[in-house]
Amino acid sequence: KISEIENDGLLIIEIPNRPIPWQADPSDMEKIDDFKVGDWVRVKASVSSPKYGWEDITRNSIGVVHSLDEDGDVGIAFCFRSKPFSCSVTDVENVLPFHVGQEIHMTPSITQPRLGWSNETPATIGKIMRIDMDGTLSAQVIGRQTLWKVSPGDAELLSGFEVGDWVRSKPSLGTRPSYDWFNVGRESIAVVHSIQETGYLELACCFRKGRWNTHYTDLEKIPALKVGQFVHFQKGLTEPRWGWRGAKPDSRGIITTVHADGEVRVAFFGLPGLWRGDPADLEVEPMFEVGEWVRLREGVPSWKSIGPGSVGVVHGVGYEKDEWDGTTSVSFCGEQERWAGPSSHLEKAKKLAVGQKTRVNLAVKQPRFGWSGHSHGSVGTIAAIDADGKLRIYTPAGSKTWMLDPSEVETIEEEELKIGDWVRVKPSISTPSYQWGEVNPSSTGVVHRMEDGDLWVSFCFLDKLWLCKAGEMERIRPFRIGDRVKIKDGLVTPRWGWGMETHASKGHVVGVDANGKLRIKFLWREGRPWIGDPADIVLDETSG
């Protein structure tokens, strides 16, 4: 790590576990990526052989950083290995990670996938549904019941575009030409006509004959205009594509037709006939749909019993003659009359649904319709929702339905466990379905893989993943780099010994491996960090 740069450019470098800094000529040095646990990596093309050899790794292999040692070594988890692969941090480079929701297929050059074909073919396309901590991609294939498992080094990302998508050139491209896009105009809108295997998209637009190709990485999706939307001209528009033709800069209208190449027909208020337009010249006027849940914005004047934060349901929009006047009418529970005002005074609110569990928000001192024998601690289930949003809550303790204003409640959502969560066995479980093995009730692990209600949990003291049922585990707070910690009171012996530490030792976390193993720097200690099991460590609440 560079600690100082002298006036002549000489680098002063601190090397772990060496008392004297090292001097180096900058031309002899190479900057390395600042890796962290969880990064996706592969061996650099410039590396002839990793520090400890290739073993079963190839240049195409993609893995996930599992651990980082102080001496510059890195442990990498690959989905086809049972143990992390060790090499130097200088051997590898970051790669873009895959994400849930992306579509993949097998890279054309792959003849034998690392995890096998699993009855699939090079033509198979899957949508990533889950990613394990070793990078295993589990993808959903249409017509297949089970998920298709693919090694990330064998997978190729599809463009993510579909025929009919509306696109435009990415703003980040600056002035770099994008094939034929300059002849079209950077702000123009095009529609995907076909998708090529090479990653190129064939595009069409409403003002140009013929189609052209552009690589998908140069494009971004935009929302397509839809029939029924209210529109006006873009601010600052000098002239529409085909002239004003009776329309004015402040004209407003409704889209009546959208063609396959993006061309639209607009019924402008006060203008006879349908107006032909380029979608790039138009802008959608934000308006709420009937039945949508909305909230009065902060700073908006109160109306009757309704004020900022009140939640209601959109009933309709206001018109002056045959033209929308920009107002929206909303039904708020507890009021017979509907609120009507500018749409700008409203914002979208989360729509509640029958069956959701709720409770009164702690900030609410007195519900509008009373407590009905309940309290802030009462948890109920939404049994019905009126047209104005009023909630009818069922609680086991209540003899009658409890009425609540939707703005007064908060939902209670039991979030399911996911890969990467820190967990331990629930106190209520006496014996897990697949037995304890070397795990005990205080053991802390990390969810590595999950499938059909089963979890594979990584514990820092086990070489293999521990199998259990998802319902047997509970989520706990993970330790993070920077946490102030100490050794748990009453602990007889830490998993890997005391070293120089005692119960009085206090320090901070400097490293967290993917299996939860902690690297802790205790106060007044030099040299390598202390290695600990997270089950032996607690947060130091006394530190500032």
C-alpha positions in Angstrom: 0.0 0.0 0.0 1.4 3.4 -1.0 2.0 5.4 2.1 3.9 8.3 0.6 5.0 9.7 -2.8 8.3 11.7 -2.7 8.9 14.9 -4.8 10.8 12.9 -7.4 8.0 10.4 -7.8 9.6 7.6 -5.7 6.9 5.5 -4.0 7.1 4.6 -0.4 5.2 1.3 0.1 4.1 -0.4 3.3 4.0 -4.2 3.1 2.1 -6.2 5.7 4.3 -7.8 8.4 7.4 -5.9 7.3 8.7 -3.3 9.7 10.6 -1.2 7.0 8.8 0.5 4.1 9.8 -0.4 0.6 10.9 2.1 -2.0 9.9 1.6 -5.6 10.1 3.3 -9.0 6.5 4.0 -10.2 7.4 2.5 -13.7 8.1 -0.8 -12.0 4.7 -1.0 -10.3 1.3 -2.0 -11.4 -1.9 -0.9 -9.7 -4.1 -3.7 -8.6 -7.9 -3.7 -8.0 -9.1 -3.0 -4.5 -11.0 -6.3 -4.0 -13.6 -7.1 -1.4 -15.3 -10.3 -0.4 -18.2 -10.9 -2.8 -16.5 -9.4 -5.9 -16.7 -11.4 -9.1 -13.2 -12.1 -10.6 -11.2 -14.1 -13.1 -7.5 -14.6 -13.8 -6.0 -11.8 -15.8 -5.1 -12.5 -19.5 -1.6 -11.3 -18.8 -0.9 -13.9 -16.1 0.8 -17.0 -17.5 0.3 -19.0 -14.3 -1.4 -18.0 -11.0 0.8 -18.0 -7.8 0.0 -21.6 -6.8 -0.8 -23.0 -10.3 -4.0 -23.4 -12.3 -5.3 -26.6 -10.7 -8.8 -27.0 -12.3 -9.2 -23.3 -13.1 -9.1 -21.9 -16.7 -8.9 -18.4 -18.1 -12.6 -18.4 -18.7 -13.5 -19.4 -15.1 -15.4 -16.8 -13.1 -15.5 -17.0 -9.3 -16.4 -15.0 -6.3 -14.0 -13.6 -3.7 -14.3 -15.7 -0.6 -11.5 -14.4 1.6 -8.7 -11.9 1.6 -5.4 -12.5 3.5 -3.1 -9.9 4.8 -0.2 -11.2 2.8 -1.9 -10.4 -0.5 -3.4 -13.8 -1.2 -7.1 -14.2 -2.1 -9.4 -17.2 -1.8 -11.9 -17.5 -4.6 -15.1 -19.7 -4.6 -15.8 -21.4 -7.9 -19.0 -23.3 -8.4 -17.3 -26.5 -9.6 -14.9 -26.7 -6.6 -15.5 -27.8 -3.0 -12.8 -25.5 -1.6 -11.7 -22.0 -2.5 -9.0 -21.5 -5.0 -5.9 -19.6 -3.7 -3.8 -17.2 -5.7 -2.3 -13.7 -5.4 -4.6 -10.6 -5.7 -2.2 -9.6 -8.6 -3.4 -12.6 -10.5 -7.0 -11.7 -10.9 -9.2 -8.8 -12.1 -12.8 -7.8 -11.5 -15.5 -8.8 -13.9 -19.1 -7.6 -14.1 -21.4 -9.7 -11.9 -24.5 -11.5 -13.1 -27.8 -10.4 -11.5 -31.1 -12.0 -10.8 -33.6 -11.4 -13.7 -31.0 -11.4 -16.5 -31.3 -13.8 -19.4 -28.4 -16.0 -20.3 -27.5 -18.8 -22.7 -24.4 -21.0 -23.1 -21.4 -19.3 -24.6 -21.2 -20.6 -28.2 -17.6 -21.8 -27.7 -18.6 -24.1 -24.8 -18.8 -27.8 -25.8 -18.9 -29.3 -22.3 -20.3 -27.0 -19.5 -18.7 -27.3 -16.1 -22.0 -28.3 -14.5 -23.2 -30.4 -17.5 -25.9 -29.8 -20.0 -28.7 -31.0 -17.8 -30.8 -32.0 -20.9 -30.4 -28.4 -22.3 -28.8 -27.4 -25.6 -26.7 -24.4 -26.9 -30.1 -22.9 -28.0 -31.5 -22.9 -24.4 -32.3 -19.5 -22.9 -32.8 -19.1 -19.2 -33.7 -16.3 -16.8 -31.5 -16.1 -13.7 -33.7 -16.7 -10.6 -31.0 -17.3 -8.0 -27.2 -16.9 -7.6 -25.3 -18.9 -5.0 -22.4 -17.5 -3.1 -20.0 -19.5 -5.3 -21.4 -17.9 -8.4 -23.7 -20.8 -9.5 -26.4 -19.4 -11.7 -29.8 -21.0 -11.3 -32.0 -20.1 -14.3 -35.6 -20.7 -15.2 -36.2 -22.3 -18.6 -39.6 -22.1 -20.1 -41.3 -25.5 -19.9 -38.9 -26.9 -17.3 -39.9 -27.6 -13.7 -36.4 -27.4 -12.1 -33.9 -24.6 -12.4 -31.0 -24.9 -14.9 -27.6 -24.6 -13.1 -24.9 -22.9 -15.1 -21.3 -21.9 -14.2 -20.8 -18.2 -14.7 -17.7 -18.8 -16.8 -19.9 -20.8 -19.3 -22.7 -18.3 -19.5 -23.2 -15.4 -21.9 -25.5 -12.6 -21.1 -28.3 -11.8 -23.6 -29.1 -8.2 -24.5 -32.2 -8.1 -22.3 -34.1 -6.4 -25.2 -37.2 -7.7 -26.9 -38.8 -7.1 -30.2 -41.1 -4.1 -29.8 -39.0 -2.4 -27.1 -38.6 1.4 -27.5 -34.9 2.5 -27.3 -32.6 5.5 -27.7 -28.9 6.0 -27.6 -27.3 6.0 -24.2 -26.5 9.5 -23.0 -23.2 8.2 -21.6 -21.9 7.6 -25.1 -21.2 11.3 -25.5 -20.2 12.1 -29.0 -19.0 8.6 -29.9 -20.7 7.5 -33.1 -23.0 4.6 -32.7 -22.9 3.1 -36.2 -25.8 4.7 -38.2 -27.3 6.5 -35.2 -25.8 9.9 -36.1 -27.9 10.0 -39.2 -31.0 9.4 -37.1 -30.3 11.9 -34.3 -29.1 11.1 -30.8 -32.4 12.1 -29.1 -34.5 10.1 -31.5 -36.6 7.1 -30.5 -36.4 3.8 -32.3 -38.2 0.5 -32.0 -36.5 -2.9 -31.9 -37.5 -4.8 -35.1 -35.3 -7.9 -34.6 -32.5 -9.3 -32.4 -29.3 -10.6 -34.0 -27.3 -13.4 -32.4 -24.2 -11.2 -32.4 -25.7 -8.8 -29.9 -26.8 -6.3 -32.6 -30.4 -5.0 -32.7 -32.2 -4.2 -35.9 -34.0 -0.9 -35.3 -36.8 1.0 -37.1 -38.1 4.5 -36.6 -41.1 6.5 -37.9 -39.2 9.1 -40.0 -36.7 6.9 -41.9 -37.1 4.3 -44.5 -35.3 1.1 -44.0 -33.7 -0.2 -40.8 -30.2 -0.1 -39.2 -28.2 -2.1 -36.7 -26.8 -1.0 -33.4 -25.1 -3.0 -30.6 -27.3 -3.4 -27.6 -24.7 -2.0 -25.2 -25.1 1.4 -27.0 -28.8 1.5 -26.2 -31.2 2.0 -23.3 -34.8 1.1 -23.0 -37.4 3.8 -22.6 -41.1 3.6 -21.8 -43.3 3.3 -24.9 -46.1 5.7 -25.4 -49.5 4.1 -25.0 -53.0 4.8 -26.3 -55.0 6.9 -23.9 -52.0 8.8 -22.4 -52.2 12.6 -22.1 -49.3 14.3 -23.9 -47.9 17.8 -24.6 -44.9 19.0 -26.6 -41.4 18.8 -25.2 -40.3 22.0 -23.5 -38.1 24.1 -25.8 -39.1 22.2 -28.9 -38.4 24.5 -31.9 -40.6 22.6 -34.3 -42.1 19.1 -34.4 -40.7 16.6 -36.9 -43.4 17.3 -39.5 -44.2 20.9 -38.5 -46.9 22.3 -36.2 -49.8 21.8 -38.6 -52.3 23.7 -36.4 -50.9 22.6 -33.1 -49.2 25.0 -30.7 -46.4 24.7 -28.2 -48.9 24.5 -25.3 -51.3 22.1 -27.0 -52.4 19.1 -25.0 -54.0 15.9 -26.3 -54.6 12.2 -26.0 -52.7 9.5 -27.9 -55.2 7.5 -30.1 -52.8 5.3 -32.1 -49.3 4.0 -31.8 -47.7 2.4 -34.8 -45.1 -0.4 -34.8 -42.3 2.1 -35.8 -43.2 4.4 -33.0 -45.3 6.9 -35.0 -48.3 8.2 -33.0 -51.6 9.9 -33.7 -52.7 12.5 -31.2 -56.2 14.0 -30.7 -55.3 17.5 -29.6 -58.0 19.5 -27.8 -59.4 22.1 -30.1 -57.8 20.7 -33.2 -59.9 18.7 -35.7 -58.7 15.3 -36.9 -55.8 13.3 -35.7 -52.3 14.8 -35.6 -49.4 12.7 -36.8 -46.3 12.9 -34.6 -42.8 11.7 -33.8 -42.8 10.4 -30.2 -39.5 12.2 -29.5 -41.4 15.5 -29.8 -43.9 14.6 -27.1 -43.9 14.2 -23.3 -46.4 12.3 -21.2 -48.4 14.3 -18.7 -48.2 12.5 -15.3 -51.7 11.5 -14.2 -53.1 8.9 -11.9 -55.2 6.0 -12.9 -58.6 5.4 -11.5 -58.3 3.0 -8.5 -54.6 4.0 -7.8 -53.7 4.8 -4.2 -52.3 8.2 -3.6 -51.1 10.3 -0.7 -51.3 14.1 -0.2 -47.8 15.6 -0.4 -46.2 17.4 2.5 -46.9 21.2 2.4 -50.3 20.8 0.8 -53.1 22.6 2.5 -55.4 20.5 4.7 -59.0 19.8 3.6 -61.7 19.0 6.2 -60.2 16.0 8.2 -57.7 15.3 5.4 -54.1 16.6 5.5 -50.6 15.9 4.3 -49.9 12.2 4.5 -53.5 11.1 4.1 -54.0 8.2 1.8 -56.9 7.8 -0.6 -58.1 6.2 -3.8 -58.3 8.0 -7.2 -61.9 8.3 -8.4 -61.4 10.2 -11.6 -59.9 13.3 -13.3 -61.5 16.8 -13.8 -62.5 18.2 -17.1 -63.2 21.7 -18.4 -65.5 21.2 -21.3 -63.8 18.4 -23.2 -60.3 19.0 -21.9 -58.6 17.6 -18.8 -58.0 20.6 -16.4 -55.1 19.0 -14.6 -57.0 18.0 -11.5 -57.7 14.7 -9.9 -60.5 13.7 -7.6 -59.8 11.3 -4.7 -61.9 9.4 -2.2 -60.5 9.6 1.3 -62.0 7.4 4.0 -64.2 9.1 6.5 -65.3 11.9 4.1 -68.5 11.8 2.1 -67.3 14.4 -0.4 -64.4 13.7 -2.7 -61.2 15.8 -2.6 -60.4 17.6 -5.9 -57.2 19.4 -6.6 -54.1 19.6 -8.7 -52.4 16.3 -9.5 -49.1 17.9 -8.4 -50.4 17.8 -4.8 -50.5 14.0 -4.9 -47.9 11.2 -4.9 -48.2 7.5 -5.3 -48.9 5.4 -2.2 -48.4 1.7 -1.7 -51.6 -0.2 -2.3 -52.6 -2.5 0.5 -54.2 -5.9 -0.1 -56.5 -8.2 1.7 -54.6 -10.8 3.7 -51.7 -8.5 4.7 -50.8 -8.3 8.4 -50.8 -4.7 9.8 -50.5 -2.8 13.0 -51.0 0.9 13.9 -47.9 3.0 13.3 -46.3 4.1 16.6 -46.4 7.8 15.5 -50.3 7.6 15.6 -51.5 8.5 19.0 -55.2 8.1 18.4 -56.6 6.3 15.2 -59.3 8.2 13.4 -61.9 5.5 14.0 -60.7 4.6 17.5 -58.8 1.7 19.1 -61.8 -0.7 19.4 -60.1 -2.4 22.4 -56.7 -2.7 20.6 -53.3 -1.1 21.0 -50.1 -0.4 19.2 -49.0 -4.0 19.9 -52.1 -5.5 18.2 -51.4 -7.2 14.9 -54.4 -7.8 12.6 -55.1 -9.1 9.1 -56.8 -7.0 6.4 -60.2 -8.7 5.9 -61.6 -6.1 3.5 -60.9 -2.8 1.9 -63.6 -0.2 1.0 -63.6 1.8 -2.2 -62.2 4.8 -0.3 -59.3 2.8 1.2 -60.8 2.2 4.6 -59.4 -1.0 6.1 -61.4 -3.6 7.9 -59.0 -5.5 10.2 -59.6 -8.9 11.7 -57.8 -9.6 15.0 -58.2 -12.8 17.0 -58.7 -10.8 20.2 -61.4 -8.5 18.7 -65.1 -9.3 18.8 -65.9 -7.1 15.9 -64.1 -5.7 12.8 -61.6 -3.0 13.6 -61.7 0.0 11.2 -58.5 1.8 10.3 -57.4 4.6 8.0 -54.7 3.2 5.6 -52.4 6.2 6.4 -52.3 5.0 10.0 -51.0 1.5 9.5 -47.7 -0.2 8.7 -47.5 -3.7 7.2 -45.7 -6.5 8.8 -43.8 -8.5 6.2 -42.0 -11.6 7.1 -39.1 -11.4 4.7 -37.9 -14.8 3.5 -34.3 -15.9 4.0 -32.0 -15.3 1.0 -28.6 -16.2 -0.1 -26.0 -14.2 1.8 -28.1 -13.9 5.0 -26.4 -14.6 8.3 -28.3 -17.2 10.3 -28.4 -19.5 13.2 -30.8 -22.3 14.3 -34.0 -21.0 16.0 -34.1 -21.5 19.8 -37.3 -23.4 19.3 -35.6 -26.2 17.3 -34.4 -29.0 19.5 -33.0 -31.1 16.7 -32.7 -30.0 13.0 -34.2 -32.2 10.3 -30.8 -33.3 9.1 -29.2 -33.4 12.6 -26.8 -31.1 14.3 -23.4 -32.5 13.2 -20.7 -30.1 14.4 -23.2 -27.2 14.5 -24.7 -26.1 17.8 -27.5 -23.6 18.8 -25.0 -20.7 19.0 -23.2 -21.4 15.7 -23.4 -18.5 13.2 -23.3 -19.2 9.5 -24.1 -17.7 6.1 -26.7 -19.0 3.6 -24.7 -20.2 0.6 -27.3 -22.0 -1.4 -31.1 -22.7 -1.2 -33.5 -24.9 -3.1 -37.0 -26.3 -2.5 -37.1 -25.2 1.2 -33.6 -26.5 2.0 -30.7 -24.3 2.9 -27.0 -25.0 2.5 -25.2 -22.9 5.2 -21.5 -22.1 5.3 -19.9 -22.2 8.7 -16.3 -21.0 9.1 -15.3 -24.2 11.0 -16.7 -26.6 8.4 -15.2 -27.7 5.1 -18.6 -28.7 3.7 -21.9 -26.9 3.6 -24.4 -27.7 6.4 -27.8 -28.8 5.2 -31.0 -27.7 7.0 -34.6 -26.6 6.5 -35.3 -22.9 5.9 -37.9 -22.9 8.6 -35.4 -24.0 11.2 -33.2 -20.9 10.8 -33.5 -17.3 11.8 -31.8 -14.2 10.3 -29.3 -12.4 12.5 -27.3 -9.2 12.1 -24.1 -9.8 10.2 -20.7 -8.5 11.4 -19.3 -5.8 9.1 -15.9 -4.3 8.6 -15.5 -1.5 11.1 -17.7 -3.0 13.8 -16.3 -2.5 17.3 -16.2 -5.9 19.0 -15.0 -8.0 21.9 -14.9 -11.6 22.9 -18.2 -13.0 24.3 -18.4 -12.9 28.1 -18.3 -16.4 29.7 -16.6 -18.0 26.7 -14.2 -20.7 27.9 -12.0 -20.9 24.8 -12.4 -19.3 21.4 -12.6 -21.7 18.5 -9.0 -21.1 17.4 -7.6 -20.2 20.8 -7.0 -17.0 22.8 -3.6 -16.0 21.3 -2.6 -12.9 23.3 -6.2 -11.8 23.9 -8.4 -11.9 27.0 -12.0 -11.1 27.8 -10.9 -7.5 28.3 -9.6 -7.3 24.7 -11.5 -4.9 22.4 -11.0 -4.2 18.8 -12.6 -3.7 15.4 -13.4 -6.0 12.5 -11.0 -5.6 9.5 -12.1 -8.5 7.4 -15.1 -10.8 7.0 -14.9 -14.0 4.9 -17.8 -15.3 2.9 -18.3 -18.0 5.5 -18.5 -15.5 8.4 -14.9 -15.9 9.6 -13.8 -12.7 11.3 -10.4 -10.9 11.1 -10.1 -8.6 14.1 -7.5 -6.0 15.0 -7.4 -5.7 18.8 -6.1 -2.6 20.4 -2.4 -2.4 21.1 -1.7 -5.5 19.0 0.7 -5.4 16.0 1.0 -7.9 13.3 -1.6 -10.2 11.7 -5.3 -9.8 12.7 -6.8 -12.2 15.2 -9.0 -14.9 13.5 -12.3 -15.6 15.1 -15.6 -17.5 14.9 -18.5 -15.0 14.8 -20.3 -17.1 17.4 -17.4 -16.2 19.8 -17.7 -12.5 19.2 -20.2 -9.8 20.2 -20.6 -6.1 19.4 -18.9 -3.8 21.9 -21.7 -1.6 23.0 -19.5 0.5 25.3 -17.3 1.8 22.5 -18.2 5.1 20.9 
